[in-house]
Structures are given as C-alpha cells and as structure tokens.
Amino acid sequence: MRRRRLEADGADTFEGRGVSYSATQDRARFAGTRVAVVGGGDAAFENALLLAQVGCSVTLVVRGVPRARASFRERVAATGAIEVLANTRVTAVHGDGTVRGVSLEGPHGTMEREVAAVVVKIGVIPNSEWCAPALARDADGYLAVDRALRTSHPRAWAAGDITRPPVFAMSVAAGQGALAVAAIRVALGDFEERA
C-alpha cells in the first residue's frame, strides 16, 4: 500500500516544506498555524482534530461529502477551530520556499486560502500493478478474491490489504493469511486426489 498523492499544482514541489502526509508526525511543527487538511474520511477528520488541539486554525477540504464516521464529524463540528469545505478540491499549493497558501475550487467558485501547511489524507492505493496482467482487480486496483481468498487465477490466493479487507490492520491481514493457507491446503488435497 502507498499513500494516494495530492494531484494539485505545487503539491510535489512543497512536500516536506509544508505539504505533509501525517499530522501526527508534524503537528508540533505546524502548531499555532493555519493548516489545510485534505480528505473526507476518518483519517482526515482525526488529523484535523489533532491539529486543532495544538492551536491550529484548520480548513478541512473535502472533495465530495464527508465520509468520516459520525463521532468524528460531531467532534469536528463542535470544534470552532475547524472549518469544513465540502464539494471542494485543492487545485494548487503556493509558496516561496515553504507553503503559503492553496487555491480551492468548489460550489462558490475559486478561492485562495492562506495556510502554512497542507496535510493530505486522501486514502491509499494497493501495490497491485505487478500482477495486473494475470489477476483480476477492482476499479481501485484491489485484487478480486472470493470467500476462500482465491483470485481469478485457479492456483493463486491473496490476503491482506491488497484484497480490500473490511479493516486495514495487521491482525486482519494475518487472519486472512491463515484462511488463505487453509484454503490452499484444501485445494492441494483436491489436486492430489485428482492426480
């Protein structure tokens, strides 16, 4: 898995100079500043809350509608330091050595916001390109598997984050790995019986 990158002019240029992928790592550095957090899921809302706790004024930029769980949305709504801009996207990141602002496009047209940092929390992408010619994937690149974790190839199984599990966690991946091994043993037994 790798982080989904912000596709906006200047985002790559200012990575490490105000563009961050983790408020947890950088909140001390951003404390007391204006920050844009990009994303609409749990991670984006959680990062906005972390930044608000260290005195940041946060603009939460959500491309569509917020998808974060209700508890996060309620906490953000109750925090006066966080403004949520739904149906809005970052089109550019500006600065002069470090981030100084962002260009936004949304329901009210285009606007500029002065910020000292941009925290990107827009999801992850599975590292499945290497097997794309041989195995079926869904629209987001996750491997398609059945209940036994069998892929579209008759003798290939997959487990973990590459299969879009219900929860992205090491314990879930390990459990799926154990289930895949059990399914492989059953399948090998079937192959041996037929041989």
Rosetta blueprint (number, residue, H / E / L):
1 M L
2 R E
3 R E
4 R L
5 R L
6 L L
7 E L
8 A L
9 D E
10 G L
11 A L
12 D L
13 T L
14 F L
15 E E
16 G L
17 R L
18 G L
19 V E
20 S E
21 Y L
22 S L
23 A H
24 T H
25 Q H
26 D H
27 R H
28 A H
29 R H
30 F H
31 A L
32 G L
33 T L
34 R E
35 V E
36 A E
37 V E
38 V E
39 G L
40 G L
41 G L
42 D H
43 A H
44 A H
45 F H
46 E H
47 N H
48 A H
49 L H
50 L H
51 L H
52 A H
53 Q H
54 V L
55 G L
56 C L
57 S E
58 V E
59 T E
60 L E
61 V E
62 V L
63 R L
64 G L
65 V L
66 P L
67 R L
68 A L
69 R L
70 A H
71 S H
72 F H
73 R H
74 E H
75 R H
76 V H
77 A H
78 A L
79 T L
80 G L
81 A L
82 I E
83 E E
84 V E
85 L E
86 A L
87 N L
88 T L
89 R E
90 V E
91 T E
92 A E
93 V E
94 H E
95 G E
96 D L
97 G L
98 T L
99 V E
100 R E
101 G E
102 V E
103 S E
104 L E
105 E E
106 G E
107 P L
108 H L
109 G E
110 T E
111 M E
112 E E
113 R E
114 E E
115 V L
116 A L
117 A E
118 V E
119 V E
120 V E
121 K L
122 I L
123 G L
124 V E
125 I E
126 P L
127 N L
128 S L
129 E H
130 W H
131 C H
132 A L
133 P L
134 A L
135 L L
136 A L
137 R E
138 D L
139 A L
140 D L
141 G L
142 Y L
143 L E
144 A L
145 V L
146 D L
147 R L
148 A L
149 L L
150 R E
151 T L
152 S L
153 H L
154 P L
155 R L
156 A L
157 W E
158 A L
159 A L
160 G L
161 D H
162 I H
163 T H
164 R L
165 P L
166 P L
167 V L
168 F L
169 A L
170 M H
171 S H
172 V H
173 A H
174 A H
175 G H
176 Q H
177 G H
178 A H
179 L H
180 A H
181 V H
182 A H
183 A H
184 I H
185 R H
186 V H
187 A H
188 L H
189 G H
190 D H
191 F H
192 E H
193 E H
194 R H
195 A L
